């Protein structure tokens, strides 16, 4: 765990503490033509070696540094003003995945090369997570298309796309709880959402809105539960 902490620490210092906002703006403007882009990667690579202080890890550290550059390059070339938030979180998620992968391979090479490393299970989890995000949101939109939801929520609007993101997060949490066999956490999550929603529904005094929220919650949780159970039954 010490190595993992060191790798994450190097990332946090390089990506947040040693990257001024003016560097970020210049990179967004000039993309790969910006000298700051290459300085940023060099700083990351230097921090990795400095904080770990172990030349035996050089191949893994260089791999992390190169992947950091490739991920940042893709972000600079593909992001637009309207999807900057998406690319920020995707960028950080990919960096974390690379760090975790490098740490695992560096510290447990035997486990990585053995039969304990099951690619099928990993792909199944990735597939389930992707399914529970936008595809499920679209499925739910189709289900609710028979009702005029704008009329139900008139005068009770929320932040743009807030409901969609809340639904995605709750489904991912339910899925994670089920595949780790923590059913009690699923019950706690349902209770917590009910408590938060109770006041809003009580104030609105709209039976149709209450029914809409109840149906949406049950469908969202139900899909996540079925997905988790399906994964548990099929995993190798």
PEZIJO-V545894 format. One record per helix or strand of 3 or more residues. SS is the DSSP state (~ for helix, > for strand). FROM is the first residue (numbers start at 0). LEN is the number of residues. Records with the same first field share a line. If there is no record, write none. Layout:
SS: FROM-LEN + FROM-LEN
This chain:
~: 1-16 + 20-13 + 34-18 + 54-24 + 80-27 + 108-5 + 118-26 + 148-4 + 161-18 + 182-22 + 206-28
